[in-house]
């Protein structure tokens, strides 16, 4: 009995210490949550505050390519448009890297802040920023060193290659700024500065839009002028991101945290991989499609250059639609992540439902535009032959037939990532591009010729939409049980 009492006396101080420590941590967690409006403010107001700047940022990113495409189409012609399509995988690969690090860092930051672990959250943010600088520079060096072999791999034809070499050879110098801006803006939004994030992107786009006609038409630089306008715009945006984290940030980030940390990098990769894979899948599909169009186009009445130019235009137009849906998803990610980390599942579910409604409204609007105004849309990007417009309009109507459900899959991928469900996020990111679309665009043309590429699109869209709905409903039901 004495020994038992002795044991209790010896154990009690430790138990009391643990109890005090737990209470201190709980109070700190409650203080962090109470000071953050993500856990308490009106959801409608929060979605508007975060989603609108995110949408504008994504649209601006898409417009970098669209503006170049329009001015190149008007000033250089069809071969210039085809060149930007051959160059597009470079942009997608750079975006994939930026989203891996940017979304991975921001999602972890929000979850850790919601759980009250501020120091860990800041270390993850610092690792993400450091890696954005390293990876952006590395991609630029690889592109410059292996320029022509890469462009040939991406589907370049003999007539298009000189334009593609000029364009990508110059834009490669802007890639470090592009990667930093695209990835860093997610952390700027996570730091509760969505308006500044939007300003970073908007500044670069405005500069690019002003310089494009000046360099292409005024100075007569052609496609090289479009490339230099892009680089200068990207540099301006990147400098603004650097200024934010050097002078204006709210997070307690110090210089030492910018050194990449292996543990933090694993956490970033786990939640950023879904968005990265989605972009890599887009690049794989784009490369495969360019080569398929080159092969089957040559055997058709259109030739190889017309399909490559037309599909490049339509891909860029579709990027505008996807930019809005992904912007809604990215705007909701801080809300999803913080509230999931804080255990406020009802707010997570309601935010998801609002985002689905918004994406569907946008999708229906674009569906109407694609089906009823294809000639006008393609005509924005310059003139062409009768065959050129015939193929472009036919492709736009068929390939984009199920646009009205296309916003749910990328939005759901972002949702799963932000609540820490990395595997689900990865599966969602793979469904449309890799699991469904890539095999279909390889198989269908064998039996249908170049038309097979067109019909692969809506079938892949329907399958991806079905899986997204099933997975989302299952996850929301789990939250209902846990709450």
HELIX and SHEET records of a PDB file:
HELIX    1   1 UNK A    2  UNK A   34  1                                  33    
HELIX    2   2 UNK A   37  UNK A   39  5                                   3    
HELIX    3   3 UNK A   43  UNK A   75  1                                  33    
HELIX    4   4 UNK A   78  UNK A  114  1                                  37    
HELIX    5   5 UNK A  118  UNK A  145  1                                  28    
HELIX    6   6 UNK A  147  UNK A  153  1                                   7    
HELIX    7   7 UNK A  158  UNK A  171  1                                  14    
HELIX    8   8 UNK A  172  UNK A  174  5                                   3    
HELIX    9   9 UNK A  175  UNK A  190  1                                  16    
HELIX   10  10 UNK A  194  UNK A  213  1                                  20    
HELIX   11  11 UNK A  214  UNK A  218  3                                   5    
HELIX   12  12 UNK A  223  UNK A  243  1                                  21    
HELIX   13  13 UNK A  244  UNK A  248  3                                   5    
HELIX   14  14 UNK A  255  UNK A  258  5                                   4    
HELIX   15  15 UNK A  262  UNK A  298  1                                  37    
HELIX   16  16 UNK A  303  UNK A  341  1                                  39    
HELIX   17  17 UNK A  345  UNK A  372  1                                  28    
HELIX   18  18 UNK A  374  UNK A  379  1                                   6    
HELIX   19  19 UNK A  386  UNK A  399  1                                  14    
HELIX   20  20 UNK A  403  UNK A  405  5                                   3    
HELIX   21  21 UNK A  407  UNK A  418  1                                  12    
HELIX   22  22 UNK A  422  UNK A  430  1                                   9    
HELIX   23  23 UNK A  431  UNK A  438  3                                   8    
HELIX   24  24 UNK A  439  UNK A  448  1                                  10    
HELIX   25  25 UNK A  451  UNK A  482  1                                  32    
END                                                                             
